[in-house]
Amino acid sequence: MTAYLRIEVLRTLRNAAFVMFTIAFPVGFYLLFTTLFQLNQVGTTEFDAYYMVSMSLYGSMSVCLMGIGARIAVERTRGWTRQLALLPVHPASYIVVKMVSATLLVIPVILLIMMCGLLVNGVELPLGTWIGLVPLIWLGALPFVALGVAIGYTFRDEVAQMAAMSLYFLMSLLGGLWMPVTVFPDWLEAVGTTLPTYRAAELSWRLLAGEQPLTWGAVLLLGWAALFGLVAVWRYRRVS
């Protein structure tokens, strides 16, 4: 399985569309928005750091939803999973490799955006905060791995891509990754704070504020992860 995992990671990194959506877009959004706020003289170091975390999670979600969900659906439609069934590979190994590769691929996305925050925007944080942000953002992205699997085994081909992208943008917007939920009407803010995107980013936002990151919001995020995991297992068993 190790060889298959290595091939999967390298194959994904060679995909130009994957690199564009998961790395170039989040980095571009981060630099664009922080530059615009600075030009309007409302940008601050706190905002740059806040948005750095948001875009790191945004890029990580893309790996999980587009890199797993859409790819599984395409490979199912094109018969790749049936070809694998002819090989001496356990059927579950396919899903395990997909999930492990996603958890590995989110790391360079996080590191690249944080490097932009440090080198381009001059974000200054204590060393312990820099070190703590990486695992917290990584942990926040993990529930979306299960969601990606659920999408891949629920929809087919182009429909899965549309479903993944729709959920991706909707949860990012309402969950406060593009703008703080405090600018929303009260009812929409209440909706946004229940979403897994908000709770995933909250782990790192609280660390930036010098607060304890593990609160009841982390429990809510764990609940979302369990829900996504159950749906993923259910859809996998129905299709397999």
N, C-alpha and C positions, 0 to 999 in steps of 0.2 A: 504493500500500500504506500510505502514511502516514495517509491519511484513514481507511482501514479500521482501522488500529491505534488512532487516536484514538477512533473510534466504539466499538471493542471495550473500551477502557479505561473510557470514560464509562459504557457499558452495564453493565459489571461493577460499577462503584462505585455505580450506582443500585440494584443488587440487594440488598435488605434482608438476605436470608439470607447472602449473601457477607460483608457487613459484620459481621453477627453472629458468624459462625463464625471469620472470619480476624482480626478486630480486637477485638470486644467480649470474646469468650471468653478469648483469651490475656492481654489486659490484666486482665480480671477474675480469672483464675487467679493471675497474678503478684501483684496487690494482696491477694487473699485469703490466699494461702499465706505471703507475707512478713508480713502482719499477724498471722496466727495464730502464727507463730514468734516474733514480737516480744512477743505477749501471754504466751507461755510462757517469755519471757526467754531464749530460745536464738537469737533472730535476731541477725545481725551484718551489718555493712556488706559483708563478703566474701560472705555468703550472699545478700544482696539483689542484689549485682552478678552473682553466679553464676546466680541464678534469672532475673535480667533478661535475660541472654544466652540462657538456656534457652527462655524464653517468646518471645523475639524469633524464634528459629529455629522454635519450635513454630507461631507465627503464620505465618511464611514458608512452612512446609511446607503449611499449610492452603491458602494461595493456589495452590501448585503442584499439590497432589493434588485438592482439591475444586474449586478455581477453574479448573483445566485438565482434569484427568481426567474428573471427573463431568460437566462442561459439554460436553466433546467427545462423550461417550457419549450424552447427552441430545439434542444437536443432530444426531448421526447418526441416532438413532432417530426423531426428528421430521422428518427429511428436509431439514434446513437445509443440510447439506453438498451434497446433490443440487441444491438451488436455486443455491448458489454456483457449481456446475459450469456453469450456464447463463450466468454472467456472464463478462466478459473478464478473469478473474482466474486466475492459474496455481494449480493445485491445492495446490502446496506452500506458497503464500502463506498459506493458511488456518492451517497448522501454525506457520509462522514468526510470524504475528501473535499466535497464542495464546501461544507461548513468550516472545516479546518482551514482551507485555503482562504476563505473570506476573513476569518479571524486573523490570519497572518497579513493579508493584503491591506487591512485597515491601518496597520501600524505605519507604513511609509506615508500614507495619506495624512495621518495625524502629525507625523514628524515634519513633513514638508510645509504644512500650513503653519505650524508653530515656528519653524525657521523663518518663514516670511514675517510673522509677527515680531520676532526678535531682530532680524537683520534689516527688514524694510521699514517696519513701523516703529522700531525701537521700543517694543514692549519690555518693560523692566519688572521682573518678578523675583521674589526670593528663590534661591536654588531649589529648596524643598518643594515649592509650589510648582516649578517647572517639572520636577521629577514626578510629582503626584498627579499632574494633569494627564499624563500619557495613559496610565492604567485606568484612571477614572473615565476618560473619554472612550477608551477601549471597552471597558465594562458596559458603559452606556450603550454601545453599539451592538452588543451581543444579542439582545432580544430581537433585533431586526434580521439576524441570521435566520432564526426560526420563521419569521414572517416571510422572508424570501423563499424558503423551502415551501411554505404553505401556498404562496402565489404560484410557484413553479409547478406544483402538482394539482392546482385547481383550474388554471387557465392554460390555453394552448397558444404557442407562438406569439403573433402580434398582439393578441388580446392580453397576454400576460405582460408584455412590455408596456402596454397602455395602462393596465391596472397597477403595475409597479410604479410607473412614473406618476400616475395620478395620486396614489397614496404618498409617494415620496414628497411631492410638492405640497400637497394639502397638509400633511402632518408637520412638515418643516415650517410652513407659514403659520399655521394655527398654534404650533408648539413653541413659537418664540425664537426660532432660529434665524429668521430674517429680520425681525424687529421684536422688541420686548412686548410681552403680552399685556403689559400695563397700559399700552396705548390703545388697546381694544376696548369696546364697550364692556361693561361689567359682565354681562351674560356670556359674551364671547371669551372673555378672560377666564371665566370659570370653566368653560369647555376646554380651553387651551391648556390649563394647568393640570387637567386629568390625562392628557395625552402622553404616550410614552416618550415622545420627542422632548417634551418639556422636562419630564422627570429624569431623562437620561442626561440632558444638558445641565440640569440643576445640580447634579453631583459635582461638576467642575465649577459652575458658577458660584456655588457656596464656598468652594475652596479658594477661589479668587477673592471672595469677600472675607476670608479668614475665619469662616464658620465651619462647623462640623458637617461634612458632606453627606454622611449617612443618617438620614432622618426618616420620617414615615413616608416621604416621597420615594425613597429607595425601596420601601416595601411595596408601594404601588407599582413601581417599575418591575419588581420581581413578579408581581401578579400578572402584568402584561406579558412578561417573558413566559410564564407558565401557560397563559392562554394561547400565545402564538405557538408554543411548543406542542400543546395538545392538538391544535388545528393542523399543524404540520404532520404530526404522527397519523392523525385520522385520514388526511388526504393522501398521504403516502401509502397507507394500507389499502385505501379504496382503489387506488390506481394500480398498485403493484400486483 
